[in-house]
Amino acid sequence: MIEVEVEVRDLKKYYTSGVLKKRYIKAVDGVSFSIKRGETLGLVGESGCGKSTLGKLLLRLIDPTSGEIFFDGINLLRLNRKELRKIRPRMQMIFQDPYASLNPRMKIGECIAEPLKLQTDLTKREIRERVMELIETVGLNTEHVNRYPFQLSGGQNQRVVLARVIALNPEFIVADEPTSALDVSVQAQILNLMKEMKEKFTLTVLFISHDLEVVRHMSDRILVMKAGKICGEEPVKS
């Protein structure tokens, strides 16, 4: 088994602006790092420094300008669309806004069941049982299954997102500011739930935030990002 689960080498993502005179915006500029299997790597930096872009690049939700991304020894940039679709269940992302991650026209149970229907050969009964198991794992009640996202609080919806994310038993998760859109009163609950899930399912995590204290609470190691570059490493308080 490969000890390093995720490795990034000289990763760059440049955007261009302007018509007559092109200007390059270096969202991610020559970033290299690795994440060990089962480790939570924190990525901290101010808004606009390229953190979210980097997270999306790692899962190939967007393609880089240059560089290399390895997941479990596989070079993701050499995979075609079919090969990438096959590996995607192993890599998941938690976005900042739980409401934007869920289909408002689908009941909670349907939202959680959707990836199971698309990516597995489970029967309807098995999917139903798996959904109920996931609902319980993230601390929701069975009655929530038949509710819509607008009928739940932000914290409850983020629990639904977590259930949906772990439905396919992923190995690597990118958590992009997963609690910044939530009330302070529920942020700690969601963060602690994520820590429990990380241990229970032996997840490898890239945890992104602008809040250093939150990142320290969640991470084994912390990288600091500024203007598209990794500019240092912060200690984690014991």
C-alpha positions, 0 to 999 in steps of 0.5 A, a space after each residue: 500500500 502506498 503511504 502517500 495518497 495524494 501528491 502534487 508537483 509544480 501545479 499551476 492554474 493561470 487565467 487570462 484577462 483582457 482583449 488587446 493586452 492579455 494579463 495572466 492571473 496566477 490562481 495557483 502558481 507552482 504548488 507542490 506538496 503531498 498528503 499521507 494516507 489517513 492524514 488531514 492536511 490543513 490549507 489556510 490563507 486569506 480569501 482569493 489566495 487560490 485555496 478553493 481553486 487548488 482544491 478543485 484542481 486536485 479532484 480535476 473539477 477544473 484542469 490545471 495549466 501545468 503540473 502533475 497530480 497523483 492519487 494513490 499513485 495514479 497520475 490523474 492528468 493522464 486519465 481520459 473521461 471514462 477512466 476519471 469517471 471510474 475513479 471519481 467515487 474515491 474522491 469527493 468534495 464538500 463545498 462551502 454552501 450546503 444549500 448549493 450542494 443539494 437539489 432543492 426539488 429532491 427530498 433528503 433521502 433522494 439526495 443521499 440515494 442519488 450517487 448510490 443509484 448512479 455509481 453502484 449496482 445496489 437494489 432499491 431495498 439495499 439503497 433504502 437501507 444504506 440511506 437510513 444507515 447514513 442518516 443515522 451516521 451523520 446524526 439526523 433522524 429518520 423523519 428527515 428523509 422525506 423533507 426538502 432542503 429548505 425545511 432543514 437548517 444549514 447545519 442539518 443540510 451540511 449533515 446531509 451533504 456529509 452523508 451523500 459524500 461518504 455514501 460511496 466510501 471515498 478515500 480522499 475528501 476535499 473540504 472547502 470552508 465546510 462550516 463558514 456558511 453556518 451559524 457559529 452555534 453549529 460550526 463546532 458540531 459539524 467540525 466534530 462530526 467530520 473528525 469522527 467520520 475521518 477516524 471511523 472511515 480512515 479518510 485522507 482529507 484536505 481541509 481548506 479554511 481562512 480560519 487558522 484556529 479551525 484548521 488547527 483543530 482539524 489538521 495534522 499538518 498545516 500549509 499556508 497559502 498566499 497569492 497562489 503559492 505555498 509560503 510556509 507551514 504552521 505548527 499544530 497545537 497539541 
